[in-house]
Amino acid sequence: MKAPGTIEPHLIDPEEPSVRPAGTRHSQYPELDDDGTKKGNRYWWVWLLIFALIGYGCYRLYIFENARKDVMAKKKGAMRPRTIPVAVATAHLGDMPVYLQGLGTVTAFNTVTVKTRVDGQLVNISFHEGQFVHQGDLLAEIDPRPYEVALEQANGALAQAKGTLERDQAALRDAQVNYQRYQELYNSQIIAKQQLDTQQATADQARGSIAADTAAIAGAQAAINSAKLNLTYTRITAPLSGRIGLRIVDVGNMVHASDANGLAVITQLQPISVLFSLPEEQLPSVLTRLRQGAKLPVEAYDRDQSKKLADGTLLTVDNQIDATTGTSRLKAVFPNSDHALFPNQFVNARLSLETKKNVLIVPAVAIQRGPTGTFVYRVGDDSTVTVKPVKLGISQGNDVSIEEGLSPNDRVVVDGAEKLTEGMQVSVHQPGQAPGGGEPGRRRNRRGVE
């Protein structure tokens, strides 16, 4: 039995003396410390700390050098003159049309409510709702029998009046013959004067009867004409060409000439009119052109002014200005051959007033506004910009005319002007292109897909 805590010498590996057996001496294991651990293992963190400090110092040195290079680059850039990329356009001479625009509403050139002119029962309707009808087309029929009977009665009254007239005419002839005989007898002093006067009165009575008969015949003829007219009114026809609306009265109902609603409504679509408004300060120029006999073209556009619907001409101007809005109403007429316009449709009307010839034109985006007024940035041959005050003329769409301040072929900045000052150097590129040339890149999403 060995003493506790002793280790046999053959169990200790002389190549790995990491632990010294208890009770052994230092001289027997010089590579181990007094506590039994291998020498040097307790100082490994010192070396790790030294290497970490060296790495951190290199990193700080790298950051410092990069910052110093950026500062030097900024100083060099500040010393060089700054060049701004801009897009330019060339001022040119051309014709500038003068347009006046206003909001308008399409209205039917004529609107007719179809009504009956006689009373009676509706026996037939010959149109379909929404149908396009032509002037004279049969629309409806009213029972004609009462008016046929009235016509026959008028014809009978006329025949009776004619018979009475013939009888009275015969009586007048007899009275006239007797009067001549009585006059001869009176001249021979055979009869008395009283008999001659009586016969003359008889002839005069016959003449009066004939006049009454003539009036009766005229009345009978008028009754015939009235009956024929009423009989014609039993056939209701279209008074004009246009689109008929929804039916208001059905077959079998009694209709009267005094009915307020009528049978249907016809709106004339060809031609058609547009009512639009213009400010009162624009009215004198329009009236001047109308007094000169000019036919002013008018174009109708849709609600967002992206599509032209029809072309027409100005017809007239209203006779007064609306005091509440300060505008005047104008009426234009359109052929509407393709039925592009419909009643009560909202449109934008554009009136062509005149065309200015040989004016200087630049894009409207080139115009800048400041405390001193309007100006543009003109680009010289040496690629430097100059502030040029300008006097504006008329403006139409994306273009504006220049009355003073520029010359033809002058280049003006249309994009990038917010960064410019007097005398600054610029690099020119065409509108719609990237500053380096080529097409501007499309925006990519986070995954880099266009």
C-alpha positions as CSV (number, residue, x, y, z in Angstrom):
1,M,0.0,0.0,0.0
2,K,1.3,3.4,-1.0
3,A,0.7,6.6,1.0
4,P,-2.3,8.6,0.0
5,G,-1.6,11.4,-2.4
6,T,1.4,9.8,-4.1
7,I,1.6,9.0,-7.7
8,E,3.6,6.3,-9.3
9,P,6.4,7.6,-11.4
10,H,5.5,5.4,-14.4
11,L,2.0,7.1,-14.6
12,I,3.3,10.6,-15.2
13,D,4.0,11.6,-18.9
14,P,7.3,13.4,-19.0
15,E,6.1,15.2,-22.2
16,E,3.0,16.8,-20.6
17,P,4.0,17.9,-17.1
18,S,1.0,20.2,-16.8
19,V,0.2,19.1,-13.3
20,R,2.8,18.5,-10.6
21,P,1.9,15.8,-8.1
22,A,1.4,17.0,-4.7
23,G,4.4,16.8,-2.4
24,T,6.9,16.9,-5.3
25,R,9.7,19.4,-5.5
26,H,10.2,22.2,-8.0
27,S,13.6,20.7,-8.9
28,Q,12.0,17.6,-10.1
29,Y,9.6,19.6,-12.5
30,P,11.2,22.9,-13.6
31,E,8.6,23.5,-16.4
32,L,5.7,23.8,-13.8
33,D,4.9,26.6,-11.4
34,D,4.5,26.2,-7.7
35,D,0.8,25.7,-7.9
36,G,1.2,22.8,-10.4
37,T,0.2,24.6,-13.7
38,K,2.4,24.9,-16.7
39,K,4.5,28.0,-16.9
40,G,3.2,30.7,-19.3
41,N,-0.5,29.6,-19.4
42,R,-1.6,32.3,-17.0
43,Y,-0.3,35.3,-19.2
44,W,-2.1,34.4,-22.5
45,W,-4.6,37.3,-22.0
46,V,-1.8,39.8,-21.9
47,W,-0.8,38.9,-25.4
48,L,-4.4,39.1,-26.6
49,L,-4.8,42.6,-25.1
50,I,-1.6,43.7,-26.9
51,F,-2.8,42.5,-30.3
52,A,-6.2,44.1,-29.8
53,L,-4.6,47.5,-29.0
54,I,-2.4,47.2,-32.1
55,G,-5.5,46.4,-34.3
56,Y,-7.5,49.3,-32.8
57,G,-4.6,51.7,-33.4
58,C,-4.4,50.6,-37.1
59,Y,-8.1,51.2,-37.5
60,R,-8.0,54.7,-36.0
61,L,-5.1,55.5,-38.2
62,Y,-7.1,54.3,-41.3
63,I,-10.1,56.5,-40.3
64,F,-7.8,59.5,-39.8
65,E,-6.1,59.1,-43.2
66,N,-9.5,58.8,-45.0
67,A,-10.9,61.9,-43.3
68,R,-7.8,63.8,-44.1
69,K,-8.1,62.8,-47.8
70,D,-11.8,63.9,-47.9
71,V,-10.9,67.3,-46.4
72,M,-8.2,67.8,-49.0
73,A,-10.5,66.7,-51.8
74,K,-13.2,69.2,-50.6
75,K,-10.7,72.0,-50.4
76,K,-9.5,71.2,-54.0
77,G,-13.1,71.1,-55.2
78,A,-13.9,74.4,-53.5
79,M,-10.9,75.9,-55.2
80,R,-12.1,74.8,-58.7
81,P,-15.1,76.6,-60.3
82,R,-18.5,74.7,-59.9
83,T,-20.3,73.4,-63.0
84,I,-24.0,72.8,-62.9
85,P,-25.7,70.5,-65.4
86,V,-28.7,72.2,-67.0
87,A,-31.2,71.6,-69.9
88,V,-31.6,74.4,-72.4
89,A,-34.0,75.4,-75.2
90,T,-33.6,77.8,-78.1
91,A,-35.7,80.9,-78.6
92,H,-37.3,80.8,-82.0
93,L,-39.6,82.9,-84.2
94,G,-43.0,81.4,-85.0
95,D,-46.8,81.9,-85.0
96,M,-48.6,82.0,-81.7
97,P,-52.3,81.2,-81.7
98,V,-54.4,83.2,-79.2
99,Y,-57.0,81.0,-77.5
100,L,-59.6,81.8,-74.9
101,Q,-60.8,79.0,-72.8
102,G,-64.0,78.5,-70.8
103,L,-66.1,75.9,-69.2
104,G,-69.2,74.9,-71.2
105,T,-72.3,72.7,-71.4
106,V,-73.7,71.0,-74.5
107,T,-77.3,72.0,-75.2
108,A,-79.6,70.8,-77.9
109,F,-79.9,73.3,-80.7
110,N,-83.7,72.9,-80.5
111,T,-85.8,71.0,-78.0
112,V,-89.5,70.3,-78.7
113,T,-92.1,68.7,-76.4
114,V,-94.5,66.8,-78.7
115,K,-98.1,67.5,-77.8
116,T,-101.5,66.9,-79.2
117,R,-103.5,69.7,-80.7
118,V,-106.8,68.0,-80.4
119,D,-108.5,66.1,-77.6
120,G,-109.1,62.4,-77.9
121,Q,-108.0,58.8,-77.1
122,L,-104.5,57.8,-78.0
123,V,-104.8,54.7,-80.3
124,N,-101.3,54.3,-81.7
125,I,-97.7,55.1,-80.9
126,S,-95.3,54.7,-83.9
127,F,-91.9,55.5,-82.4
128,H,-89.4,53.6,-80.2
129,E,-87.9,55.3,-77.2
130,G,-84.5,56.8,-78.0
131,Q,-85.1,56.5,-81.7
132,F,-83.7,59.1,-84.2
133,V,-86.7,60.5,-86.0
134,H,-86.9,62.7,-89.1
135,Q,-89.1,65.7,-89.6
136,G,-92.6,64.6,-90.7
137,D,-92.3,61.0,-89.4
138,L,-95.5,59.7,-87.8
139,L,-95.2,59.5,-84.0
140,A,-98.7,58.8,-82.7
141,E,-102.4,58.7,-83.7
142,I,-105.6,59.9,-82.0
143,D,-109.0,58.3,-82.6
144,P,-110.2,60.3,-85.8
145,R,-113.8,59.2,-85.8
146,P,-115.2,62.2,-83.9
147,Y,-113.5,64.6,-86.3
148,E,-114.7,62.6,-89.3
149,V,-118.3,63.0,-88.1
150,A,-117.7,66.7,-87.6
151,L,-116.4,67.0,-91.2
152,E,-119.5,65.3,-92.6
153,Q,-121.7,67.7,-90.6
154,A,-119.8,70.6,-92.0
155,N,-120.2,69.3,-95.5
156,G,-124.0,69.0,-94.9
157,A,-124.3,72.5,-93.6
158,L,-122.4,73.7,-96.7
159,A,-124.7,71.9,-99.0
160,Q,-127.8,73.4,-97.2
161,A,-126.3,76.9,-97.4
162,K,-125.7,76.5,-101.1
163,G,-129.3,75.4,-101.7
164,T,-130.7,78.3,-99.7
165,L,-128.5,80.6,-101.7
166,E,-129.8,79.3,-105.0
167,R,-133.4,79.8,-103.8
168,D,-132.8,83.3,-102.7
169,Q,-131.0,84.1,-106.0
170,A,-134.0,82.9,-107.9
171,A,-136.3,85.0,-105.8
172,L,-134.1,88.0,-106.4
173,R,-134.2,87.5,-110.2
174,D,-138.1,87.3,-110.0
175,A,-138.2,90.5,-107.9
176,Q,-136.0,92.4,-110.3
177,V,-138.1,91.4,-113.3
178,N,-141.3,92.4,-111.6
179,Y,-139.7,95.6,-110.5
180,Q,-139.0,96.5,-114.2
181,R,-142.6,95.7,-115.1
182,Y,-143.9,97.8,-112.3
183,Q,-141.7,100.7,-113.4
184,E,-143.1,100.6,-116.9
185,L,-146.6,100.5,-115.6
186,Y,-145.9,103.3,-113.2
187,N,-144.4,105.4,-116.1
188,S,-147.7,104.7,-118.0
189,Q,-149.6,105.9,-114.9
190,I,-151.4,102.5,-114.6
191,I,-150.2,101.7,-111.1
192,A,-149.5,103.8,-108.1
193,K,-146.1,104.7,-106.8
194,Q,-146.7,102.6,-103.7
195,Q,-146.8,99.3,-105.7
196,L,-143.5,100.2,-107.4
197,D,-141.8,100.9,-104.0
198,T,-143.2,97.6,-102.6
199,Q,-141.7,95.7,-105.4
200,Q,-138.3,97.4,-105.0
201,A,-138.3,96.4,-101.3
202,T,-139.0,92.8,-102.2
203,A,-136.0,92.8,-104.5
204,D,-133.9,94.3,-101.7
205,Q,-135.0,91.6,-99.3
206,A,-133.9,89.0,-101.8
207,R,-130.5,90.6,-102.0
208,G,-130.2,90.5,-98.2
209,S,-131.1,86.9,-98.1
210,I,-128.4,86.2,-100.7
211,A,-125.8,88.0,-98.6
212,A,-126.9,85.9,-95.5
213,D,-126.7,82.8,-97.6
214,T,-123.2,83.7,-98.8
215,A,-122.1,84.2,-95.2
216,A,-123.6,80.8,-94.2
217,I,-121.7,79.2,-97.0
218,A,-118.5,80.8,-95.8
219,G,-119.2,79.6,-92.3
220,A,-119.9,76.1,-93.5
221,Q,-116.7,76.1,-95.5
222,A,-114.8,77.3,-92.4
223,A,-116.3,74.4,-90.5
224,I,-115.2,72.0,-93.1
225,N,-111.7,73.4,-93.1
226,S,-111.6,73.2,-89.3
227,A,-112.8,69.6,-89.3
228,K,-110.2,68.7,-91.9
229,L,-107.5,70.4,-89.8
230,N,-108.6,68.6,-86.7
231,L,-108.6,65.4,-88.6
232,T,-105.1,66.1,-89.7
233,Y,-104.1,66.8,-86.1
234,T,-105.1,63.3,-85.1
235,R,-101.9,62.2,-86.8
236,I,-99.0,63.5,-84.7
237,T,-95.8,63.9,-86.7
238,A,-92.3,65.0,-85.7
239,P,-91.8,68.7,-86.0
240,L,-88.0,68.4,-86.5
241,S,-85.3,65.8,-86.9
242,G,-83.6,64.6,-83.7
243,R,-83.5,62.0,-81.0
244,I,-86.8,61.3,-79.2
245,G,-86.8,60.6,-75.5
246,L,-88.8,58.3,-73.2
247,R,-92.6,57.9,-73.8
248,I,-94.7,59.9,-71.3
249,V,-98.2,58.7,-72.2
250,D,-99.2,55.1,-73.1
251,V,-101.8,53.9,-75.7
252,G,-105.4,54.0,-74.5
253,N,-105.1,57.2,-72.5
254,M,-107.1,60.3,-73.2
255,V,-104.9,63.2,-74.2
256,H,-105.8,66.9,-74.4
257,A,-104.3,69.9,-76.0
258,S,-104.0,71.5,-72.6
259,D,-101.7,68.7,-71.2
260,A,-98.5,70.1,-69.8
261,N,-96.2,67.1,-70.2
262,G,-97.1,66.1,-73.8
263,L,-96.2,62.7,-75.3
264,A,-92.4,62.9,-75.6
265,V,-89.5,65.3,-76.0
266,I,-87.4,65.5,-79.2
267,T,-83.9,67.1,-79.0
268,Q,-82.1,68.2,-82.1
269,L,-78.5,66.8,-82.2
270,Q,-77.4,67.9,-85.6
271,P,-76.5,70.7,-85.3
272,I,-75.9,71.1,-81.6
273,S,-74.7,74.0,-79.5
274,V,-72.3,74.6,-76.6
275,L,-72.9,77.4,-74.1
276,F,-69.6,78.5,-72.3
277,S,-68.5,81.5,-70.2
278,L,-65.6,83.9,-70.6
279,P,-64.4,86.6,-68.2
280,E,-65.7,90.0,-68.9
281,E,-62.2,91.5,-69.6
282,Q,-61.9,89.1,-72.6
283,L,-65.2,90.0,-74.1
284,P,-64.2,93.2,-75.9
285,S,-61.6,91.4,-78.1
286,V,-64.3,88.8,-79.1
287,L,-66.9,91.5,-79.9
288,T,-64.3,93.3,-82.0
289,R,-63.7,90.2,-84.1
290,L,-67.4,89.5,-84.5
291,R,-68.1,93.1,-85.7
292,Q,-65.4,92.6,-88.3
293,G,-67.4,89.6,-89.6
294,A,-64.9,87.0,-88.6
295,K,-66.0,83.4,-88.1
296,L,-64.2,82.4,-84.9
297,P,-63.4,78.6,-84.6
298,V,-64.3,76.9,-81.4
299,E,-63.0,73.5,-80.2
300,A,-64.7,71.3,-77.7
301,Y,-62.5,69.1,-75.4
302,D,-63.5,66.5,-72.8
303,R,-63.5,67.0,-69.0
304,D,-59.7,66.6,-68.6
305,Q,-58.8,68.3,-71.9
306,S,-57.0,65.3,-73.2
307,K,-59.3,64.6,-76.2
308,K,-60.8,66.9,-78.7
309,L,-64.4,66.1,-79.3
310,A,-65.6,68.4,-82.1
311,D,-65.0,71.5,-84.1
312,G,-67.5,74.4,-84.5
313,T,-67.8,78.1,-84.9
314,L,-68.9,80.9,-82.5
315,L,-72.6,81.8,-83.2
316,T,-73.3,84.8,-80.8
317,V,-72.6,86.4,-77.5
318,D,-75.2,87.0,-74.8
319,N,-76.6,90.5,-74.5
320,Q,-75.5,91.0,-70.8
321,I,-72.8,90.1,-68.3
322,D,-73.6,88.1,-65.3
323,A,-73.0,90.4,-62.4
324,T,-72.6,87.6,-59.8
325,T,-69.7,85.9,-61.7
326,G,-68.3,88.7,-63.9
327,T,-68.6,86.5,-66.9
328,S,-70.5,86.5,-70.2
329,R,-72.1,83.6,-72.0
330,L,-71.2,82.7,-75.5
331,K,-72.9,80.2,-77.9
332,A,-71.1,78.1,-80.4
333,V,-72.7,75.7,-82.9
334,F,-71.2,72.3,-83.9
335,P,-72.3,70.1,-86.9
336,N,-72.0,67.0,-84.6
337,S,-72.0,64.7,-87.6
338,D,-70.4,61.9,-85.5
339,H,-72.7,62.4,-82.5
340,A,-69.7,63.1,-80.3
341,L,-71.6,65.7,-78.3
342,F,-74.7,65.0,-76.2
343,P,-77.1,67.3,-74.4
344,N,-76.0,68.4,-70.9
345,Q,-72.5,67.1,-71.5
346,F,-69.7,69.0,-69.7
347,V,-66.9,70.2,-72.1
348,N,-64.0,72.6,-72.2
349,A,-64.5,75.2,-75.0
350,R,-61.4,76.8,-76.6
351,L,-62.1,79.8,-78.8
352,S,-59.5,80.7,-81.4
353,L,-59.3,84.5,-81.4
354,E,-56.4,85.2,-83.7
355,T,-52.8,84.1,-84.6
356,K,-49.8,86.3,-83.7
357,K,-47.4,86.2,-86.6
358,N,-43.6,86.1,-86.3
359,V,-43.3,86.3,-82.5
360,L,-40.4,85.1,-80.3
361,I,-41.3,81.9,-78.5
362,V,-39.7,80.1,-75.6
363,P,-40.9,77.3,-73.3
364,A,-43.0,78.6,-70.3
365,V,-40.8,76.6,-67.9
366,A,-37.8,78.9,-68.8
367,I,-39.6,81.9,-67.2
368,Q,-38.3,82.8,-63.7
369,R,-40.0,85.3,-61.3
370,G,-38.2,87.4,-58.7
371,P,-38.6,90.7,-56.8
372,T,-37.7,92.7,-59.9
373,G,-40.1,90.8,-62.3
374,T,-39.8,88.1,-64.8
375,F,-36.4,86.9,-66.1
376,V,-34.6,84.0,-67.8
377,Y,-31.2,82.5,-67.5
378,R,-29.5,82.8,-70.9
379,V,-26.6,80.5,-71.6
380,G,-23.7,82.1,-73.6
381,D,-21.2,80.6,-76.0
382,D,-18.7,80.2,-73.1
383,S,-21.3,78.1,-71.1
384,T,-21.8,80.8,-68.6
385,V,-25.3,82.0,-67.5
386,T,-26.6,85.5,-67.5
387,V,-29.7,86.8,-65.9
388,K,-31.9,88.5,-68.6
389,P,-35.1,90.4,-67.6
390,V,-37.8,89.8,-70.1
391,K,-41.2,91.2,-71.0
392,L,-43.8,88.5,-71.5
393,G,-46.5,88.5,-74.2
394,I,-49.2,85.9,-74.7
395,S,-49.0,82.4,-73.2
396,Q,-50.6,79.3,-74.8
397,G,-50.1,75.8,-73.4
398,N,-46.4,75.1,-72.8
399,D,-45.1,78.2,-74.7
400,V,-44.9,81.9,-74.1
401,S,-44.0,84.8,-76.3
402,I,-41.3,87.3,-75.4
403,E,-41.7,90.9,-76.4
404,E,-38.4,92.3,-75.0
405,G,-35.2,90.9,-73.5
406,L,-34.2,88.1,-75.9
407,S,-33.2,87.5,-79.5
408,P,-33.7,84.6,-81.8
409,N,-31.4,81.6,-81.3
410,D,-30.7,82.6,-77.6
411,R,-30.4,79.6,-75.4
412,V,-32.4,79.7,-72.1
413,V,-32.3,77.3,-69.2
414,V,-35.4,75.1,-68.8
415,D,-34.2,72.7,-66.2
416,G,-31.8,73.2,-63.3
417,A,-32.3,76.9,-62.9
418,E,-32.9,76.7,-59.1
419,K,-29.1,76.2,-58.6
420,L,-27.9,79.0,-60.8
421,T,-26.5,82.4,-60.1
422,E,-25.1,85.2,-62.4
423,G,-21.9,84.1,-64.2
424,M,-22.0,80.5,-63.1
425,Q,-20.5,77.8,-65.4
426,V,-22.9,75.2,-66.7
427,S,-22.8,72.0,-68.7
428,V,-25.6,71.7,-71.3
429,H,-27.7,68.7,-72.0
430,Q,-30.9,68.2,-73.9
431,P,-34.2,68.2,-72.0
432,G,-35.2,64.6,-71.1
433,Q,-31.6,63.4,-71.0
434,A,-29.4,62.6,-68.0
435,P,-26.5,65.2,-67.4
436,G,-23.9,62.7,-68.6
437,G,-25.9,62.0,-71.9
438,G,-28.2,59.1,-72.7
439,E,-31.6,58.4,-71.3
440,P,-32.3,59.1,-67.6
441,G,-32.2,55.9,-65.6
442,R,-35.4,54.4,-64.4
443,R,-36.0,54.3,-60.6
444,R,-35.1,50.9,-59.1
445,N,-36.7,49.2,-56.1
446,R,-34.9,47.9,-53.1
447,R,-34.1,44.7,-54.9
448,G,-32.5,46.5,-57.8
449,V,-35.3,45.6,-60.2
450,E,-36.5,48.4,-62.6
